[in-house]
Amino acid sequence: MGYIEILERIKQDTQEEIQRIQKETEEKIQLIETEIEQERKSRLKNIQEEAELIKKRTFEHKIALARSEMRKQLLSLKQQLLEELFSQAKQHLLNLPDEEYVSRFRKAVDKITDSGTLFVGALDFQRRGEIFKREFEKDFTVSKTDEIDYGVIIDKGRVRYNLSVDAIFSDRRENLTEKLVNLIFPKE
């Protein structure tokens, strides 16, 4: 083999080696590109899933806030309605004919006791004092009090029963308000 043939053979072997290295490099590049594309798709999928989860949680949070705000507004509206109803009921009681008004207090007092001192509210005493005296003087000592405006206070010595209109409605208001809160915000 001559010098030229050796050079041709080296050239051919080098070309084959270059082609083999190029092919191997292209395959490695293709493999790396495939891995990169798979990684990109995987990360994109994870990002999309996270975004969906955040979107869902944000939406659920907004719904929960809206429901809470709606409950607050509903509670406020119901409390306003309750206040209005109590105000009207109180006014209705105060506007009853004098005999019927005093009769209702007689029934309430009879459920508690049959004797003692009966203090009549200042405004009631001014308007209906004679009727209270006539109705109660047989069993009670009847006097005027400036502690309350409407209703009566029964004094049995150590025990006093406040049947003022304000106390009666305040007690009922507290009971109904508590029931209303439990209805709107049930315990879980």
Backbone as CSV, one residue per row, in Angstrom:
resi,resn,N_x,N_y,N_z,CA_x,CA_y,CA_z,C_x,C_y,C_z
1,MET,0.845,-1.164,0.000,0.000,0.000,0.000,0.891,1.228,0.000
2,GLY,0.541,2.037,-0.868,1.344,3.226,-1.006,0.846,4.345,-0.094
3,TYR,1.691,5.293,-0.139,1.454,6.475,0.684,0.082,7.089,0.382
4,ILE,-0.289,7.174,-0.824,-1.560,7.776,-1.237,-2.702,6.878,-0.770
5,GLU,-2.526,5.630,-0.884,-3.590,4.724,-0.453,-3.775,4.810,1.061
6,ILE,-2.672,4.950,1.761,-2.759,5.065,3.228,-3.493,6.354,3.569
7,LEU,-3.118,7.414,2.874,-3.803,8.690,3.123,-5.288,8.574,2.787
8,GLU,-5.593,7.908,1.697,-6.999,7.730,1.313,-7.719,6.891,2.362
9,ARG,-7.039,5.879,2.830,-7.651,5.016,3.855,-7.857,5.813,5.143
10,ILE,-6.876,6.611,5.570,-7.007,7.439,6.779,-8.131,8.434,6.573
11,LYS,-8.158,9.013,5.357,-9.215,9.985,5.056,-10.579,9.314,5.140
12,GLN,-10.692,8.125,4.556,-11.967,7.401,4.566,-12.344,7.015,6.000
13,ASP,-11.387,6.502,6.764,-11.653,6.131,8.163,-12.056,7.361,8.973
14,THR,-11.382,8.472,8.721,-11.699,9.711,9.423,-13.104,10.162,9.063
15,GLN,-13.425,10.066,7.764,-14.783,10.447,7.326,-15.823,9.564,8.010
16,GLU,-15.541,8.268,8.047,-16.480,7.339,8.690,-16.603,7.657,10.181
17,GLU,-15.470,7.961,10.802,-15.485,8.302,12.241,-16.254,9.599,12.461
18,ILE,-16.033,10.569,11.573,-16.760,11.846,11.680,-18.252,11.600,11.519
19,GLN,-18.616,10.785,10.529,-20.042,10.484,10.306,-20.632,9.743,11.508
20,ARG,-19.856,8.813,12.042,-20.331,8.079,13.220,-20.507,9.036,14.403
21,ILE,-19.540,9.905,14.630,-19.613,10.869,15.736,-20.777,11.830,15.504
22,GLN,-20.946,12.269,14.240,-22.069,13.171,13.933,-23.401,12.472,14.190
23,LYS,-23.489,11.222,13.736,-24.725,10.465,13.934,-24.990,10.272,15.425
24,GLU,-23.949,9.901,16.148,-24.072,9.695,17.591,-24.446,11.008,18.282
25,THR,-23.832,12.089,17.862,-24.117,13.405,18.438,-25.554,13.813,18.133
26,GLU,-25.970,13.595,16.879,-27.353,13.927,16.503,-28.347,13.098,17.314
27,GLU,-28.041,11.830,17.521,-28.917,10.975,18.326,-28.977,11.480,19.768
28,LYS,-27.803,11.860,20.319,-27.775,12.393,21.683,-28.533,13.714,21.760
29,ILE,-28.325,14.555,20.737,-29.053,15.837,20.694,-30.548,15.568,20.618
30,GLN,-30.944,14.619,19.767,-32.360,14.263,19.626,-32.908,13.743,20.957
31,LEU,-32.144,12.914,21.633,-32.555,12.369,22.925,-32.691,13.493,23.957
32,ILE,-31.720,14.403,23.984,-31.770,15.538,24.916,-32.965,16.426,24.597
33,GLU,-33.182,16.690,23.302,-34.330,17.522,22.904,-35.644,16.853,23.307
34,THR,-35.730,15.547,23.155,-36.930,14.801,23.550,-37.130,14.896,25.062
35,GLU,-36.047,14.721,25.819,-36.136,14.832,27.279,-36.548,16.242,27.691
36,ILE,-35.962,17.239,27.040,-36.311,18.635,27.347,-37.784,18.887,27.037
37,GLU,-38.250,18.379,25.907,-39.665,18.570,25.530,-40.587,17.869,26.531
38,GLN,-40.203,16.665,26.941,-41.006,15.953,27.937,-41.014,16.707,29.265
39,GLU,-39.867,17.226,29.681,-39.772,18.007,30.916,-40.621,19.272,30.806
40,ARG,-40.538,19.939,29.641,-41.334,21.154,29.427,-42.826,20.836,29.528
41,LYS,-43.251,19.756,28.860,-44.664,19.364,28.902,-45.090,19.007,30.327
42,SER,-44.227,18.291,31.042,-44.534,17.908,32.417,-44.669,19.143,33.310
43,ARG,-43.712,20.076,33.182,-43.780,21.302,33.982,-44.998,22.129,33.610
44,LEU,-45.276,22.216,32.323,-46.455,22.965,31.873,-47.729,22.346,32.447
45,LYS,-47.788,21.017,32.421,-48.950,20.323,32.985,-49.071,20.614,34.481
46,ASN,-47.951,20.552,35.210,-47.963,20.845,36.651,-48.395,22.281,36.917
47,ILE,-47.874,23.208,36.127,-48.244,24.619,36.292,-49.729,24.808,36.025
48,GLN,-50.238,24.161,34.972,-51.665,24.269,34.657,-52.519,23.664,35.773
49,GLU,-52.085,22.530,36.310,-52.827,21.903,37.410,-52.821,22.796,38.644
50,GLU,-51.662,23.382,38.953,-51.578,24.303,40.092,-52.460,25.520,39.867
51,ALA,-52.425,26.049,38.648,-53.252,27.216,38.324,-54.731,26.875,38.477
52,GLU,-55.126,25.693,38.030,-56.524,25.267,38.175,-56.904,25.124,39.645
53,LEU,-56.000,24.551,40.417,-56.254,24.376,41.846,-56.382,25.732,42.535
54,ILE,-55.475,26.653,42.209,-55.545,28.004,42.781,-56.833,28.686,42.351
55,LYS,-57.182,28.534,41.086,-58.421,29.131,40.562,-59.638,28.564,41.305
56,LYS,-59.640,27.248,41.490,-60.755,26.599,42.187,-60.835,27.070,43.637
57,ARG,-59.678,27.108,44.316,-59.664,27.549,45.716,-60.096,29.007,45.834
58,THR,-59.620,29.835,44.910,-59.999,31.249,44.918,-61.502,31.387,44.712
59,PHE,-62.030,30.625,43.780,-63.465,30.662,43.508,-64.249,30.203,44.740
60,GLU,-63.812,29.096,45.350,-64.488,28.588,46.549,-64.395,29.594,47.691
61,HIS,-63.244,30.246,47.817,-63.066,31.265,48.859,-64.017,32.441,48.613
62,LYS,-64.114,32.864,47.364,-65.021,33.973,47.036,-66.469,33.588,47.317
63,ILE,-66.818,32.361,47.007,-68.183,31.891,47.296,-68.421,31.887,48.804
64,ALA,-67.456,31.393,49.568,-67.599,31.364,51.032,-67.736,32.780,51.585
65,LEU,-66.930,33.711,51.074,-67.036,35.107,51.520,-68.399,35.692,51.168
66,ALA,-68.859,35.402,49.956,-70.164,35.919,49.531,-71.275,35.340,50.406
67,ARG,-71.187,34.060,50.711,-72.197,33.440,51.580,-72.166,34.051,52.975
68,SER,-70.967,34.267,53.483,-70.830,34.875,54.804,-71.419,36.280,54.811
69,GLU,-71.115,37.056,53.792,-71.647,38.420,53.702,-73.172,38.383,53.582
70,MET,-73.676,37.431,52.806,-75.119,37.300,52.653,-75.762,36.947,54.000
71,ARG,-75.130,36.052,54.748,-75.662,35.685,56.068,-75.660,36.880,57.013
72,LYS,-74.573,37.668,56.961,-74.505,38.860,57.817,-75.618,39.838,57.470
73,GLN,-75.805,40.064,56.171,-76.852,40.993,55.747,-78.232,40.464,56.124
74,LEU,-78.410,39.166,55.964,-79.688,38.558,56.330,-79.925,38.673,57.830
75,LEU,-78.885,38.420,58.616,-79.001,38.557,60.067,-79.347,39.994,60.438
76,SER,-78.666,40.937,59.823,-78.926,42.352,60.099,-80.363,42.708,59.734
77,LEU,-80.800,42.236,58.582,-82.172,42.507,58.147,-83.177,41.880,59.105
78,LYS,-82.918,40.655,59.524,-83.832,39.994,60.456,-83.831,40.690,61.814
79,GLN,-82.658,41.161,62.243,-82.607,41.890,63.514,-83.379,43.200,63.412
80,GLN,-83.252,43.884,62.272,-84.018,45.116,62.074,-85.512,44.814,62.083
81,LEU,-85.875,43.738,61.398,-87.277,43.330,61.361,-87.757,42.981,62.764
82,LEU,-86.941,42.259,63.499,-87.285,41.883,64.869,-87.458,43.123,65.739
83,GLU,-86.535,44.074,65.611,-86.641,45.332,66.366,-87.941,46.057,66.016
84,GLU,-88.257,46.101,64.735,-89.485,46.771,64.296,-90.717,46.054,64.847
85,LEU,-90.694,44.723,64.799,-91.826,43.954,65.328,-91.993,44.176,66.830
86,PHE,-90.884,44.167,67.563,-90.971,44.411,69.003,-91.448,45.825,69.293
87,SER,-90.986,46.759,68.516,-91.420,48.144,68.700,-92.925,48.263,68.460
88,GLN,-93.396,47.620,67.392,-94.833,47.652,67.099,-95.632,46.916,68.173
89,ALA,-95.122,45.767,68.618,-95.826,45.007,69.660,-95.889,45.808,70.956
90,LYS,-94.783,46.458,71.298,-94.752,47.290,72.505,-95.755,48.435,72.371
91,GLN,-95.759,49.074,71.216,-96.692,50.183,70.995,-98.134,49.680,71.042
92,HIS,-98.360,48.496,70.478,-99.707,47.913,70.512,-100.152,47.679,71.958
93,LEU,-99.252,47.132,72.776,-99.572,46.905,74.187,-99.894,48.223,74.891
94,LEU,-99.060,49.227,74.659,-99.266,50.522,75.322,-100.543,51.216,74.851
95,ASN,-101.001,50.901,73.646,-102.203,51.536,73.098,-103.485,50.755,73.382
96,LEU,-103.365,49.641,74.112,-104.578,48.890,74.465,-105.490,49.785,75.311
97,PRO,-106.785,49.513,75.272,-107.675,50.242,76.183,-107.185,50.033,77.622
98,ASP,-107.317,51.058,78.438,-106.757,51.044,79.793,-107.178,49.821,80.600
99,GLU,-108.450,49.463,80.566,-108.944,48.306,81.343,-108.269,47.014,80.876
100,GLU,-108.163,46.828,79.571,-107.545,45.612,79.035,-106.048,45.568,79.375
101,TYR,-105.390,46.699,79.287,-103.965,46.808,79.611,-103.713,46.378,81.056
102,VAL,-104.468,46.942,81.982,-104.308,46.614,83.404,-104.676,45.154,83.651
103,SER,-105.689,44.659,82.952,-106.110,43.266,83.097,-104.973,42.306,82.709
104,ARG,-104.235,42.639,81.684,-103.106,41.785,81.275,-102.030,41.735,82.360
105,PHE,-101.781,42.877,82.992,-100.805,42.873,84.082,-101.347,42.097,85.274
106,ARG,-102.651,42.152,85.494,-103.251,41.395,86.598,-103.002,39.903,86.390
107,LYS,-103.212,39.435,85.162,-102.993,38.013,84.862,-101.527,37.630,85.071
108,ALA,-100.619,38.493,84.637,-99.186,38.211,84.794,-98.792,38.197,86.266
109,VAL,-99.297,39.147,87.037,-98.977,39.230,88.466,-99.542,38.020,89.198
110,ASP,-100.762,37.616,88.862,-101.390,36.464,89.520,-100.589,35.179,89.317
111,LYS,-99.854,35.078,88.219,-99.025,33.890,87.979,-97.804,33.863,88.903
112,ILE,-97.446,35.036,89.447,-96.247,35.138,90.278,-96.581,35.097,91.766
113,THR,-97.540,35.902,92.188,-97.847,36.019,93.621,-99.246,36.590,93.805
114,ASP,-99.712,36.536,95.054,-101.044,37.093,95.329,-100.996,38.220,96.353
115,SER,-99.778,38.665,96.724,-99.686,39.774,97.676,-98.309,40.418,97.589
116,GLY,-98.173,41.596,98.226,-96.901,42.310,98.246,-97.131,43.776,97.919
117,THR,-96.060,44.438,97.524,-96.163,45.833,97.107,-96.049,45.874,95.597
118,LEU,-96.966,46.595,94.967,-96.979,46.718,93.512,-96.596,48.147,93.156
119,PHE,-95.434,48.292,92.527,-94.997,49.608,92.066,-95.385,49.749,90.601
120,VAL,-96.134,50.785,90.300,-96.603,51.029,88.934,-95.675,52.065,88.302
121,GLY,-95.276,51.819,87.032,-94.408,52.741,86.307,-94.990,54.145,86.282
122,ALA,-94.113,55.145,86.252,-94.518,56.553,86.370,-95.549,56.956,85.318
123,LEU,-95.310,56.638,84.051,-96.247,57.050,83.000,-97.541,56.245,83.064
124,ASP,-97.439,54.967,83.427,-98.651,54.161,83.614,-99.471,54.697,84.785
125,PHE,-98.792,55.054,85.865,-99.500,55.564,87.045,-100.217,56.870,86.708
126,GLN,-99.549,57.689,85.921,-100.142,58.966,85.520,-101.387,58.725,84.665
127,ARG,-101.341,57.769,83.754,-102.445,57.523,82.827,-103.485,56.556,83.402
128,ARG,-103.035,55.506,84.100,-103.943,54.424,84.497,-103.883,54.136,85.995
129,GLY,-103.360,55.061,86.766,-103.164,54.845,88.201,-104.419,54.407,88.926
130,GLU,-105.533,55.052,88.655,-106.790,54.712,89.345,-107.232,53.292,89.016
131,ILE,-107.039,52.887,87.774,-107.440,51.520,87.388,-106.530,50.499,88.078
132,PHE,-105.233,50.760,88.126,-104.313,49.858,88.836,-104.702,49.749,90.306
133,LYS,-105.008,50.884,90.938,-105.397,50.857,92.356,-106.647,50.018,92.538
134,ARG,-107.654,50.284,91.727,-108.913,49.558,91.854,-108.687,48.058,91.651
135,GLU,-107.861,47.687,90.698,-107.640,46.282,90.356,-106.771,45.554,91.390
136,PHE,-105.798,46.240,92.003,-104.806,45.568,92.843,-104.879,45.893,94.334
137,GLU,-105.534,46.981,94.742,-105.462,47.419,96.144,-105.973,46.393,97.142
138,LYS,-106.834,45.522,96.719,-107.357,44.518,97.639,-106.248,43.565,98.105
139,ASP,-105.294,43.236,97.225,-104.253,42.259,97.540,-102.859,42.863,97.685
140,PHE,-102.653,44.058,97.172,-101.319,44.662,97.122,-101.361,46.098,97.631
141,THR,-100.206,46.561,98.090,-100.023,47.983,98.345,-99.573,48.570,97.016
142,VAL,-100.327,49.529,96.481,-100.038,50.083,95.155,-99.383,51.450,95.304
143,SER,-98.224,51.635,94.625,-97.497,52.910,94.658,-96.930,53.199,93.273
144,LYS,-96.556,54.434,93.094,-95.905,54.867,91.857,-94.394,54.710,92.033
145,THR,-93.690,54.368,90.912,-92.227,54.325,90.930,-91.682,55.082,89.725
146,ASP,-90.564,55.750,89.942,-89.897,56.432,88.835,-88.811,55.551,88.205
147,GLU,-88.667,54.320,88.700,-87.667,53.391,88.151,-88.006,52.975,86.726
148,ILE,-89.305,52.884,86.442,-89.756,52.454,85.112,-90.848,53.393,84.633
149,ASP,-91.089,53.371,83.330,-92.161,54.196,82.767,-93.468,53.420,82.677
150,TYR,-93.378,52.182,82.164,-94.582,51.382,81.938,-94.412,50.013,82.579
151,GLY,-95.514,49.467,83.084,-95.487,48.151,83.692,-95.457,48.253,85.203
152,VAL,-95.110,47.118,85.827,-95.118,47.070,87.286,-93.878,46.343,87.804
153,ILE,-93.575,46.622,89.063,-92.546,45.879,89.791,-93.227,45.352,91.046
154,ILE,-93.078,44.052,91.274,-93.662,43.439,92.463,-92.549,43.296,93.495
155,ASP,-92.803,43.793,94.702,-91.819,43.705,95.784,-92.370,42.756,96.834
156,LYS,-91.634,41.663,97.069,-92.040,40.669,98.067,-91.046,40.661,99.225
157,GLY,-90.464,41.811,99.529,-89.473,41.877,100.604,-88.083,41.646,100.050
158,ARG,-87.638,40.404,100.070,-86.303,40.079,99.566,-86.282,39.893,98.047
159,VAL,-87.416,39.663,97.467,-87.488,39.366,96.036,-88.307,40.434,95.322
160,ARG,-87.771,40.875,94.179,-88.497,41.838,93.336,-88.657,41.225,91.949
161,TYR,-89.835,41.363,91.398,-90.130,40.885,90.049,-90.362,42.094,89.158
162,ASN,-89.559,42.222,88.126,-89.671,43.360,87.219,-90.543,42.972,86.031
163,LEU,-91.757,43.484,86.028,-92.676,43.262,84.913,-92.870,44.563,84.135
164,SER,-91.795,45.334,84.041,-91.899,46.555,83.238,-92.003,46.145,81.774
165,VAL,-92.635,46.984,80.991,-92.798,46.686,79.566,-91.421,46.509,78.925
166,ASP,-90.481,47.377,79.273,-89.135,47.262,78.697,-88.465,45.944,79.078
167,ALA,-88.592,45.518,80.332,-87.972,44.261,80.777,-88.607,43.065,80.080
168,ILE,-89.920,43.091,79.946,-90.624,41.986,79.281,-90.152,41.854,77.842
169,PHE,-90.130,42.983,77.128,-89.730,42.928,75.726,-88.231,42.666,75.572
170,SER,-87.428,43.133,76.482,-85.983,42.878,76.426,-85.709,41.389,76.583
171,ASP,-86.390,40.752,77.522,-86.226,39.320,77.746,-86.644,38.532,76.511
172,ARG,-87.779,38.868,75.952,-88.270,38.170,74.757,-87.338,38.416,73.564
173,ARG,-86.842,39.635,73.454,-85.938,39.980,72.353,-84.670,39.129,72.437
174,GLU,-84.101,38.988,73.635,-82.880,38.183,73.799,-83.125,36.732,73.414
175,ASN,-84.255,36.174,73.863,-84.564,34.779,73.535,-84.727,34.586,72.037
176,LEU,-85.459,35.482,71.391,-85.676,35.341,69.955,-84.410,35.626,69.160
177,THR,-83.611,36.581,69.600,-82.366,36.889,68.898,-81.431,35.687,68.953
178,GLU,-81.351,35.036,70.095,-80.510,33.848,70.235,-80.988,32.745,69.295
179,LYS,-82.289,32.529,69.228,-82.834,31.518,68.321,-82.540,31.889,66.874
180,LEU,-82.648,33.167,66.557,-82.384,33.644,65.206,-80.927,33.404,64.826
181,VAL,-80.015,33.707,65.708,-78.588,33.487,65.437,-78.327,31.997,65.218
182,ASN,-78.918,31.134,66.039,-78.731,29.691,65.881,-79.330,29.187,64.578
183,LEU,-80.405,29.814,64.139,-81.032,29.420,62.884,-80.156,29.806,61.701
184,ILE,-79.595,31.014,61.741,-78.801,31.501,60.617,-77.395,30.910,60.615
185,PHE,-76.789,30.791,61.781,-75.440,30.242,61.887,-75.487,28.957,62.704
186,PRO,-75.964,27.860,62.106,-76.064,26.616,62.874,-74.688,26.135,63.321
187,LYS,-74.672,25.514,64.502,-73.412,24.972,65.032,-73.080,23.710,64.260
188,GLU,-71.819,23.609,63.881,-71.403,22.452,63.061,-70.816,21.365,63.910
